[in-house]
């Protein structure tokens, strides 16, 4: 294993140039495999390459036809039609009278939003109901679990003057065990006790906001952070009686240290102790605040980091104190910025140029999913642009699609997906760690307009596959050089944990790429396991042909 350096660019505040490091692990001794004619051999599955960028295979003798090929890492989801069940029978009929009336769905319910609570999940519907579900172990199900209904609660009597349906925000405070359904003009509270929700009116004015704009609400400890567009950002504290107390309002000077026209659209809580707040303005970019929860909440702007200059942002998410993901919308064009964070500085890791329409970001430990209407895009984050492989286009259609992606990515189709949660150890009552189903097969739990979706997925690690059906290949050997690039490996962890690096290292970990190099030798054998010498077989065949010709002449 050795460390070499590449010259790369890292645009951002962390200088204008940065060095990318390539950590190589070269296996000196070749690995030999026997391949039986007519069978497919799956060899060298790289399970340790959790964040594989690509795997390539180079044939050392170009005169031979390839019998092996690399298979890239991919995410495979279950079948939507088989892994979803109807909660409400679809009653919407476009031809029906008044079907375009905004009040239509007050009587023809659809599911609008979902939130994960201690007991399981709560879904809110267009006809003002709360549906409480619990996730329980069920080893007879394909997913290993089942989602069962616990309670349906109607709060229609608390919204007697609603004339059209509205998608509300759902907020849950685990410390006070209160659920909030937040509309533009009203806040409904639900106190959760065991498997029962008791609803009441919290406010008839909604959150204090003159223009009735509410961005994505974030929760940390007993505090709620509410983006309010041109009015900045408000911070509320949850009270144990269910009420909400406004404790702080942040205007343009508080946020950006200047007077400016604001359009605060989103915020994200980050840090291992949830002690960072990132605030996104559609035009001005991102600013970071340090949070502390001692006697009272302290919100201090991080002027050392400064403003992260990203325009047209509509969504922001933070991941493991390493990245910010910012979804941007500029008219008909969308793109996703990856911003690297390191030692209170920032730099651009990559820009994903999108060719679809997306409105939310959901992050797992293995991948990120951009949520659209029907098509949802799966991307692997943390891959520095300079480390991307060259793309081999399979058809003219792929050329257009992959050029827009700049890197091969995948899609999952779930029609009308409204909200989703990924499995984690907090799902359901009791201790899910004691469940008997295979935790290596995680699942997505989501809602569409009418369906509850229980969709398992697996991460297929990269591997090499070989196959030949030609008996003429028996006795021959194919030699390949394998190169696998990854963002994570044991050697990289050792470098990052070394004392010299922790004290003096000036290279962000996001700019370090792991590379595994191996020599693979493939011997082709017959079904009986014998390796025949093809040169001797050719000699025997030629000899038989000559002998037959001589016999023919003798007979004549």
Backbone torsions as a table, in degrees:
resi	resn	phi	psi	omega
1	UNK	NA	130.5	176.4
2	UNK	-142.7	165.8	-175.5
3	UNK	-115.9	125.9	175.9
4	UNK	-126.9	164.1	-173.8
5	UNK	-120.1	142.5	174.5
6	UNK	-114.3	151.3	176.2
7	UNK	-91.4	117.1	-176.9
8	UNK	-130.9	167.8	176.7
9	UNK	-110.1	138.1	176.5
10	UNK	-131.2	83.1	-175.4
11	UNK	-67.8	134.6	179.8
12	UNK	152.8	-159.0	-178.4
13	UNK	-84.6	-16.2	179.0
14	UNK	-78.8	75.6	-173.3
15	UNK	59.2	-171.9	172.4
16	UNK	-112.5	-11.6	175.1
17	UNK	-132.1	141.9	176.8
18	UNK	-138.9	158.2	179.1
19	UNK	-97.5	134.6	174.8
20	UNK	-98.9	135.3	-176.9
21	UNK	-103.7	139.4	176.4
22	UNK	-113.1	114.1	-179.7
23	UNK	-98.7	112.8	-174.9
24	UNK	-102.0	141.5	172.9
25	UNK	-127.9	102.2	-174.4
26	UNK	-102.5	122.2	177.1
27	UNK	-86.3	114.8	-172.2
28	UNK	-72.4	-41.8	-177.4
29	UNK	-84.1	130.9	177.8
30	UNK	-67.9	152.7	177.8
31	UNK	-105.7	127.0	-175.7
32	UNK	-109.4	134.6	178.1
33	UNK	-127.7	151.5	172.7
34	UNK	-103.8	127.7	179.8
35	UNK	-112.5	121.0	178.9
36	UNK	-82.2	133.4	179.0
37	UNK	-58.2	132.7	177.8
38	UNK	90.2	-6.6	179.2
39	UNK	-114.0	150.0	175.9
40	UNK	-96.6	130.8	-178.3
41	UNK	-110.6	123.1	174.5
42	UNK	-101.7	111.6	-175.1
43	UNK	-127.6	158.7	175.4
44	UNK	53.1	63.5	171.1
45	UNK	-79.9	122.3	-172.5
46	UNK	-95.3	78.9	-176.6
47	UNK	-71.4	-22.6	-178.6
48	UNK	-80.3	-14.5	179.6
49	UNK	-84.8	73.9	-173.2
50	UNK	-63.5	-31.7	-176.8
51	UNK	-122.1	59.8	-176.9
52	UNK	-67.5	136.0	174.8
53	UNK	-88.2	-55.3	176.0
54	UNK	-163.2	162.0	174.5
55	UNK	-129.0	131.0	-179.3
56	UNK	-124.9	154.1	-176.7
57	UNK	-133.5	122.9	-178.9
58	UNK	-113.0	124.3	179.1
59	UNK	-81.4	125.6	-174.3
60	UNK	-79.1	-22.4	177.4
61	UNK	-114.7	99.2	-174.2
62	UNK	-70.2	-10.6	179.3
63	UNK	-74.4	-25.1	179.7
64	UNK	-84.6	145.6	174.0
65	UNK	-74.1	139.0	-178.8
66	UNK	-65.0	137.5	173.3
67	UNK	-118.0	-2.7	179.0
68	UNK	-126.6	152.9	179.2
69	UNK	-151.3	151.3	178.6
70	UNK	-86.5	146.3	174.9
71	UNK	-116.8	121.3	-175.4
72	UNK	-74.4	159.4	174.2
73	UNK	-63.6	141.0	178.6
74	UNK	-151.0	162.0	177.6
75	UNK	-108.3	126.2	-176.6
76	UNK	-118.3	120.1	178.5
77	UNK	-96.7	155.6	176.0
78	UNK	-69.6	174.9	-177.9
79	UNK	-77.8	123.0	-178.0
80	UNK	-60.8	-43.5	-176.9
81	UNK	-63.9	-31.3	-177.9
82	UNK	-89.9	-20.5	-173.4
83	UNK	-112.7	26.7	176.7
84	UNK	-136.0	152.8	178.4
85	UNK	-136.8	148.4	-173.9
86	UNK	-77.9	127.3	172.5
87	UNK	-94.1	-45.8	174.3
88	UNK	-118.5	132.0	174.0
89	UNK	-66.3	128.2	179.5
90	UNK	-59.7	113.3	-178.2
91	UNK	-109.2	-1.5	-176.4
92	UNK	-72.0	125.2	178.6
93	UNK	-126.9	108.0	-177.1
94	UNK	-55.8	-28.0	-178.5
95	UNK	-82.3	-8.9	-176.2
96	UNK	-71.2	146.2	179.5
97	UNK	-60.1	136.3	178.3
98	UNK	70.7	13.2	-177.9
99	UNK	-66.9	-19.6	177.1
100	UNK	-94.6	0.3	178.2
101	UNK	-71.2	132.5	180.0
102	UNK	-57.3	-22.6	-179.0
103	UNK	-87.0	-2.1	-175.2
104	UNK	-56.0	-44.0	-174.1
105	UNK	-80.8	0.2	171.5
106	UNK	-71.8	-22.0	178.2
107	UNK	-113.5	-15.4	176.8
108	UNK	-115.0	85.4	-165.5
109	UNK	-68.2	143.2	168.3
110	UNK	-131.7	157.5	178.7
111	UNK	-85.0	135.5	-171.5
112	UNK	-112.6	-38.0	-174.1
113	UNK	-154.8	161.1	-176.6
114	UNK	-145.7	148.6	177.5
115	UNK	-143.2	147.6	-179.9
116	UNK	-91.6	124.5	177.0
117	UNK	-122.7	-179.5	-177.7
118	UNK	-60.9	-40.8	-176.1
119	UNK	-75.5	-18.5	-177.5
120	UNK	152.6	-112.1	177.5
121	UNK	-137.3	152.9	173.9
122	UNK	-123.5	134.2	179.3
123	UNK	-116.8	137.2	175.0
124	UNK	-107.9	142.1	-176.0
125	UNK	-114.9	169.3	-176.9
126	UNK	-71.8	-21.0	179.1
127	UNK	-98.2	24.9	171.8
128	UNK	66.4	55.0	172.2
129	UNK	-124.0	151.0	170.1
130	UNK	-112.2	125.8	179.8
131	UNK	-109.2	119.0	-179.2
132	UNK	-101.2	123.6	178.0
133	UNK	-119.6	151.1	176.4
134	UNK	-121.7	138.9	177.7
135	UNK	-96.1	120.9	-177.5
136	UNK	-127.6	159.1	177.5
137	UNK	-71.3	137.2	175.1
138	UNK	-151.8	94.0	-173.3
139	UNK	-70.2	-8.5	177.7
140	UNK	-86.1	-11.2	177.6
141	UNK	-85.4	153.4	-179.9
142	UNK	-61.7	-31.6	-179.6
143	UNK	-84.3	-15.9	-176.2
144	UNK	86.8	3.6	179.8
145	UNK	-147.4	170.1	176.2
146	UNK	-139.7	146.8	176.8
147	UNK	-106.5	114.2	-176.1
148	UNK	-111.9	148.1	180.0
149	UNK	-82.0	132.0	178.3
150	UNK	-105.5	-40.2	-173.4
151	UNK	-161.6	144.1	168.8
152	UNK	-117.9	123.1	-177.7
153	UNK	-120.1	127.3	176.8
154	UNK	-98.2	134.9	173.6
155	UNK	-123.6	26.9	-180.0
156	UNK	-60.5	-31.7	-179.2
157	UNK	-69.0	-17.5	177.6
158	UNK	-87.0	-8.8	177.7
159	UNK	-127.6	60.1	-175.1
160	UNK	-70.0	-19.6	-174.4
161	UNK	-101.9	6.6	178.4
162	UNK	-67.4	128.5	-177.9
163	UNK	-110.3	-14.2	175.1
164	UNK	-148.4	159.9	-176.5
165	UNK	-81.0	149.7	-177.3
166	UNK	-141.0	136.9	177.4
167	UNK	-79.9	109.3	-176.4
168	UNK	-85.4	163.0	169.6
169	UNK	-82.4	142.1	173.5
170	UNK	-112.1	128.4	-178.5
171	UNK	-131.2	137.6	-179.3
172	UNK	-127.8	130.5	176.3
173	UNK	-108.1	102.8	-177.0
174	UNK	-66.1	-28.0	-177.7
175	UNK	-73.5	-35.3	177.6
176	UNK	-99.5	-8.3	-179.8
177	UNK	57.5	43.3	175.9
178	UNK	-115.9	141.2	174.0
179	UNK	-109.7	138.1	-178.9
180	UNK	-122.0	130.6	172.9
181	UNK	-107.1	109.6	-169.1
182	UNK	-107.4	111.5	173.0
183	UNK	-99.4	172.1	-179.3
184	UNK	-65.6	-31.2	-175.1
185	UNK	-116.2	7.0	-174.2
186	UNK	-164.3	149.9	175.0
187	UNK	-124.3	122.2	176.9
188	UNK	-102.9	133.4	179.0
189	UNK	-111.1	142.7	177.0
190	UNK	-128.9	116.4	177.6
191	UNK	-86.0	127.5	-175.1
192	UNK	-104.7	120.5	175.7
193	UNK	-126.5	115.0	-174.6
194	UNK	53.2	-114.0	-177.7
195	UNK	-110.3	33.0	-176.1
196	UNK	-133.4	136.1	177.6
197	UNK	-114.2	126.9	175.4
198	UNK	-111.3	120.8	-173.5
199	UNK	-102.2	151.5	174.3
200	UNK	-156.9	166.2	179.3
201	UNK	-81.5	131.3	178.2
202	UNK	-99.6	-43.6	-177.9
203	UNK	-153.3	135.5	175.7
204	UNK	-89.1	-7.8	-179.6
205	UNK	-100.2	-5.3	-172.7
206	UNK	71.6	-164.8	175.4
207	UNK	-78.0	148.3	-174.7
208	UNK	-65.8	105.6	-172.5
209	UNK	-163.1	111.0	-174.2
210	UNK	-64.4	-34.9	-174.9
211	UNK	-99.3	8.1	176.5
212	UNK	55.8	33.7	174.9
213	UNK	-103.8	130.7	176.1
214	UNK	-134.1	119.8	176.1
215	UNK	-83.2	-166.3	-179.4
216	UNK	-69.8	121.7	-175.0
217	UNK	-84.4	138.2	179.5
218	UNK	-117.4	149.4	-178.0
219	UNK	-121.5	137.2	171.6
220	UNK	-148.8	124.0	-177.1
221	UNK	57.4	-124.8	179.4
222	UNK	-105.0	26.5	-175.0
223	UNK	-122.9	148.1	-179.3
224	UNK	-122.5	127.6	-176.9
225	UNK	-109.3	119.5	-169.4
226	UNK	-119.7	110.5	173.3
227	UNK	-70.0	133.8	-174.6
228	UNK	-125.4	29.7	176.4
229	UNK	63.1	-122.2	-176.1
230	UNK	-70.3	-13.8	-178.7
231	UNK	-94.8	5.3	174.9
232	UNK	92.9	-135.0	-177.2
233	UNK	-140.2	130.9	177.9
234	UNK	-106.7	148.9	178.4
235	UNK	-121.0	124.8	178.6
236	UNK	-113.4	153.5	174.4
237	UNK	-113.9	132.8	177.0
238	UNK	-73.5	130.9	175.8
239	UNK	-100.5	152.7	-175.5
240	UNK	-69.8	-17.3	175.3
241	UNK	-86.9	3.5	178.4
242	UNK	96.8	-12.5	-179.9
243	UNK	-74.4	164.4	179.2
244	UNK	-116.5	130.5	-177.6
245	UNK	-113.8	120.1	176.8
246	UNK	-74.5	120.9	-177.3
247	UNK	-114.0	-19.4	-178.2
248	UNK	-161.2	141.9	173.4
249	UNK	-124.4	129.7	-178.3
250	UNK	-107.9	118.0	177.2
251	UNK	-97.8	-166.6	-174.0
252	UNK	-64.4	-38.4	-178.9
253	UNK	-70.6	-38.5	177.6
254	UNK	-64.2	-36.7	-174.7
255	UNK	-84.0	-48.5	-172.3
256	UNK	-120.1	9.6	176.4
257	UNK	58.8	32.2	177.1
258	UNK	-163.8	164.2	175.4
259	UNK	-85.6	123.0	-176.2
260	UNK	-154.8	158.4	173.5
261	UNK	-76.5	118.7	-175.7
262	UNK	-93.4	154.3	168.3
263	UNK	-149.6	71.4	-176.8
264	UNK	-75.8	113.9	-172.7
265	UNK	-108.4	-22.7	-175.6
266	UNK	-160.6	165.1	176.6
267	UNK	-148.0	158.8	179.2
268	UNK	-141.3	138.5	174.5
269	UNK	-95.4	132.8	-178.7
270	UNK	-136.9	179.7	-179.0
271	UNK	91.8	149.8	-178.9
272	UNK	-64.1	-26.9	178.4
273	UNK	-107.5	17.9	-177.0
274	UNK	52.4	45.6	-175.2
275	UNK	-108.2	14.9	175.5
276	UNK	-126.2	142.4	175.1
277	UNK	-124.4	122.4	176.3
278	UNK	-107.2	125.2	-177.0
279	UNK	-112.6	128.4	-177.0
280	UNK	-107.5	123.1	170.8
281	UNK	-103.8	136.3	-174.2
282	UNK	-57.9	-33.3	-175.7
283	UNK	-109.3	-33.2	-170.7
284	UNK	-91.6	-20.5	179.2
285	UNK	110.2	-150.5	-172.1
286	UNK	-119.7	137.3	174.3
287	UNK	-127.6	145.4	-175.4
288	UNK	-110.1	143.3	174.9
289	UNK	-124.6	143.1	172.6
290	UNK	-92.6	131.2	-178.7
291	UNK	-109.3	138.9	173.3
292	UNK	-136.7	141.4	-174.0
293	UNK	-122.1	72.2	177.5
294	UNK	-97.6	-112.2	177.1
295	UNK	-68.8	-31.3	177.9
296	UNK	-151.2	168.7	-179.6
297	UNK	-73.7	127.4	175.0
298	UNK	-111.9	126.8	-179.1
299	UNK	-120.2	108.3	-174.0
300	UNK	-121.4	123.2	179.4
301	UNK	-65.9	137.9	-179.9
302	UNK	-90.9	90.0	-178.5
303	UNK	-73.9	-19.1	177.0
304	UNK	-66.6	-39.9	177.8
305	UNK	-71.5	-36.1	-178.8
306	UNK	76.5	-164.9	-178.9
307	UNK	-93.5	128.4	174.6
308	UNK	-83.8	113.9	-169.2
309	UNK	-82.1	92.2	176.4
310	UNK	-135.2	126.3	-178.6
311	UNK	-102.4	157.7	175.6
312	UNK	66.8	24.1	179.7
313	UNK	-71.6	141.5	176.9
314	UNK	-125.5	-20.8	-179.8
315	UNK	-143.5	147.2	176.7
316	UNK	-142.2	139.2	174.8
317	UNK	-138.2	148.2	176.9
318	UNK	-113.0	145.4	-178.0
319	UNK	-135.0	112.7	170.2
320	UNK	54.4	30.1	-179.8
321	UNK	60.0	18.2	-178.6
322	UNK	-112.0	-35.5	-173.5
323	UNK	-137.7	150.5	161.6
324	UNK	-112.7	133.5	173.9
325	UNK	-109.6	123.6	-175.4
326	UNK	-124.4	115.8	177.2
327	UNK	-87.4	125.6	-176.1
328	UNK	-117.6	145.5	-177.9
329	UNK	-132.8	112.1	179.4
330	UNK	-120.4	84.7	-178.3
331	UNK	68.7	-116.4	-179.8
332	UNK	-91.2	-0.4	-176.4
333	UNK	-108.0	132.9	174.0
334	UNK	-123.8	148.5	174.6
335	UNK	-153.3	159.8	-178.3
336	UNK	-119.4	120.1	176.2
337	UNK	-89.7	135.2	166.7
338	UNK	-106.0	117.1	179.2
339	UNK	-108.4	120.2	177.5
340	UNK	-80.8	141.0	177.5
341	UNK	-117.1	132.4	-179.7
342	UNK	-160.9	122.0	176.3
343	UNK	49.5	50.9	176.2
344	UNK	59.6	31.7	172.7
345	UNK	-133.4	170.9	-178.6
346	UNK	-141.1	157.1	177.4
347	UNK	-158.1	157.2	179.3
348	UNK	-84.3	124.0	178.5
349	UNK	-89.9	-43.3	-176.2
350	UNK	-167.0	154.2	170.8
351	UNK	-120.5	120.5	175.0
352	UNK	-91.2	118.3	177.3
353	UNK	-88.8	116.7	-171.3
354	UNK	-97.3	143.8	176.8
355	UNK	-115.5	19.0	175.1
356	UNK	-126.5	-171.4	177.9
357	UNK	-118.3	120.1	-176.1
358	UNK	-129.4	153.9	-175.4
359	UNK	-135.6	-0.5	178.8
360	UNK	-155.6	159.0	-179.0
361	UNK	-122.2	128.2	173.6
362	UNK	-124.8	133.8	-172.6
363	UNK	-118.8	132.6	167.5
364	UNK	-113.1	178.9	178.2
365	UNK	-70.3	-23.4	-174.9
366	UNK	-100.3	-30.1	-174.9
367	UNK	-158.2	171.7	176.2
368	UNK	-118.6	141.2	177.0
369	UNK	-119.7	126.7	173.9
370	UNK	-92.9	121.6	-173.4
371	UNK	-91.7	123.9	174.9
372	UNK	-109.1	-150.2	177.8
373	UNK	-85.1	-58.9	177.9
374	UNK	-115.1	-35.5	-177.1
375	UNK	-101.4	128.7	-177.3
376	UNK	-123.6	132.8	-168.0
377	UNK	-101.7	129.9	179.2
378	UNK	-101.1	124.1	179.0
379	UNK	-130.9	150.5	174.6
380	UNK	-98.5	118.5	-177.1
381	UNK	-93.0	167.2	176.6
382	UNK	87.5	11.2	179.6
383	UNK	-100.3	109.4	-179.1
384	UNK	-61.4	138.1	-173.5
385	UNK	-53.8	-37.1	-178.5
386	UNK	-69.1	-15.6	-178.6
387	UNK	-94.9	-1.5	-177.6
388	UNK	-68.8	143.9	178.3
389	UNK	-79.1	163.2	171.2
390	UNK	-72.3	141.3	-176.4
391	UNK	-95.0	132.8	173.9
392	UNK	-98.2	114.4	-176.6
393	UNK	-83.3	134.1	-178.3
394	UNK	-93.9	-22.6	179.5
395	UNK	-155.5	167.8	-180.0
396	UNK	-64.9	-30.8	177.5
397	UNK	-65.6	-39.4	179.9
398	UNK	-64.1	-34.4	-177.9
399	UNK	-56.9	-49.3	-178.8
400	UNK	-63.2	-45.1	-174.9
401	UNK	-67.5	-46.3	-174.6
402	UNK	-77.1	-27.3	174.6
403	UNK	-64.0	-35.9	177.0
404	UNK	-68.4	-34.5	-179.0
405	UNK	-74.7	-34.9	-172.4
406	UNK	69.7	-4.4	176.3
407	UNK	-165.9	137.7	-175.5
408	UNK	-59.4	126.6	-179.3
409	UNK	-135.5	171.7	-172.4
410	UNK	-121.3	168.3	-177.7
411	UNK	-135.6	150.4	171.3
412	UNK	-128.1	138.5	-176.4
413	UNK	-108.5	114.8	173.6
414	UNK	-132.6	105.7	-174.2
415	UNK	-61.6	132.7	173.2
416	UNK	55.8	42.3	178.7
417	UNK	-69.5	118.3	-176.1
418	UNK	-91.9	-40.0	-175.8
419	UNK	-160.3	156.9	-179.5
420	UNK	-151.9	158.6	171.9
421	UNK	-135.9	144.0	173.6
422	UNK	-98.4	147.5	-179.4
423	UNK	-57.6	136.9	167.9
424	UNK	-148.0	177.1	-171.6
425	UNK	-73.8	1.4	177.8
426	UNK	-97.2	-1.1	-177.9
427	UNK	-72.2	135.9	171.8
428	UNK	79.3	170.0	178.4
429	UNK	-83.4	161.1	178.2
430	UNK	77.3	-157.4	-176.7
431	UNK	-110.6	100.2	-179.4
432	UNK	-61.9	-19.5	177.9
433	UNK	-64.7	-20.7	179.2
434	UNK	-88.9	-3.1	179.0
435	UNK	-67.1	154.1	-173.0
436	UNK	-96.5	-10.5	-178.0
437	UNK	-76.7	162.7	-172.5
438	UNK	-71.7	109.7	-177.8
439	UNK	-72.1	-9.3	178.4
440	UNK	-76.7	-6.6	176.0
441	UNK	-111.5	87.6	-177.8
442	UNK	-74.0	177.0	-179.3
443	UNK	-145.3	160.1	173.3
444	UNK	-105.0	132.3	176.8
445	UNK	-117.7	116.9	-175.0
446	UNK	-144.6	176.2	176.8
447	UNK	-128.9	143.3	166.5
448	UNK	-108.4	-166.8	-179.9
449	UNK	-58.7	-37.6	-173.7
450	UNK	-127.1	-8.2	-170.1
451	UNK	-120.7	149.0	167.6
452	UNK	-98.8	124.2	-172.6
453	UNK	-106.6	123.0	176.0
454	UNK	-117.8	92.8	-167.6
455	UNK	-116.2	108.8	176.2
456	UNK	-76.7	157.8	175.9
457	UNK	-147.8	158.4	177.2
458	UNK	-131.7	154.1	173.3
459	UNK	-99.9	114.8	176.7
460	UNK	-90.0	116.7	-179.3
461	UNK	-74.0	156.1	-179.3
462	UNK	-66.0	148.7	178.4
463	UNK	-154.2	173.6	176.9
464	UNK	-113.8	132.3	178.1
465	UNK	-118.2	146.0	180.0
466	UNK	-136.0	145.4	177.2
467	UNK	-164.1	139.9	170.2
468	UNK	-148.0	142.1	178.3
469	UNK	-110.5	-0.5	-177.0
470	UNK	-87.6	123.3	177.1
471	UNK	-71.0	-18.5	177.7
472	UNK	-68.4	-14.6	179.2
473	UNK	-81.2	-11.5	-176.8
474	UNK	-61.2	132.2	179.5
475	UNK	91.1	-8.4	179.5
476	UNK	-95.8	160.3	-179.8
477	UNK	-123.6	135.8	174.4
478	UNK	-108.5	131.5	-179.6
479	UNK	-113.5	127.1	-177.8
480	UNK	-126.7	149.1	170.2
481	UNK	-109.5	121.5	-178.4
482	UNK	-102.9	136.0	175.0
483	UNK	-129.4	122.7	177.5
484	UNK	-120.9	123.6	178.3
485	UNK	-104.3	139.5	-176.0
486	UNK	-148.6	157.3	176.6
487	UNK	-90.3	-5.2	-176.4
488	UNK	-141.9	137.6	175.2
489	UNK	-165.7	165.7	-178.4
490	UNK	-63.5	-37.0	-179.1
491	UNK	-64.4	-38.0	178.4
492	UNK	-66.4	-41.4	177.8
493	UNK	-60.3	-38.9	179.6
494	UNK	-65.1	-39.0	178.7
495	UNK	-64.9	-44.7	-177.1
496	UNK	-67.0	-30.9	-178.0
497	UNK	-88.5	-6.9	179.6
498	UNK	-65.5	144.2	-175.4
499	UNK	-61.5	-38.4	-178.9
500	UNK	-63.4	-37.7	-177.9
501	UNK	-73.2	-43.5	-178.1
502	UNK	-62.5	-27.3	-179.0
503	UNK	-93.1	-41.3	-169.9
504	UNK	-121.0	-8.0	-175.8
505	UNK	-60.7	132.5	-179.7
506	UNK	-120.3	18.2	179.7
507	UNK	-112.3	120.2	179.4
508	UNK	-59.7	140.0	179.0
509	UNK	-59.0	-27.6	-179.0
510	UNK	-65.7	-17.6	-179.6
511	UNK	-99.8	15.3	175.9
512	UNK	-107.2	126.5	178.7
513	UNK	-117.1	137.3	176.1
514	UNK	-89.9	145.5	176.8
515	UNK	-139.3	125.2	175.9
516	UNK	-104.4	130.1	177.0
517	UNK	-121.7	130.8	-179.3
518	UNK	-139.7	152.5	173.5
519	UNK	-106.3	121.4	-179.0
520	UNK	-113.5	126.7	176.4
521	UNK	-112.4	123.6	-176.5
522	UNK	-112.7	114.9	174.6
523	UNK	-95.1	129.0	177.8
524	UNK	-93.1	126.8	-177.1
525	UNK	-126.5	166.6	177.2
526	UNK	-83.1	175.7	-178.2
527	UNK	-65.5	-21.8	179.1
528	UNK	-86.5	4.0	177.1
529	UNK	83.6	5.2	-177.9
530	UNK	-93.9	134.3	175.0
531	UNK	-93.8	111.7	-179.0
532	UNK	-89.6	147.1	176.9
533	UNK	-83.6	105.5	-175.1
534	UNK	-64.7	-28.6	179.2
535	UNK	-65.3	-39.1	177.7
536	UNK	-68.2	-38.9	179.1
537	UNK	-62.4	-39.8	178.6
538	UNK	-63.5	-42.1	179.8
539	UNK	-62.5	-41.8	-179.9
540	UNK	-64.3	-43.0	-179.1
541	UNK	-63.8	-44.9	178.7
542	UNK	-61.3	-40.8	179.2
543	UNK	-63.4	-39.5	178.7
544	UNK	-64.5	-41.0	179.4
545	UNK	-61.5	-45.8	179.2
546	UNK	-61.3	-43.5	-179.1
547	UNK	-63.1	-40.9	178.6
548	UNK	-62.8	-40.5	179.3
549	UNK	-63.1	-41.7	179.9
550	UNK	-64.2	-39.7	179.1
551	UNK	-64.3	-37.2	178.9
552	UNK	-61.7	-47.0	-179.1
553	UNK	-63.0	-38.9	-179.3
554	UNK	-64.9	-40.1	-179.3
555	UNK	-65.9	-36.0	179.0
556	UNK	-72.6	NA	NA
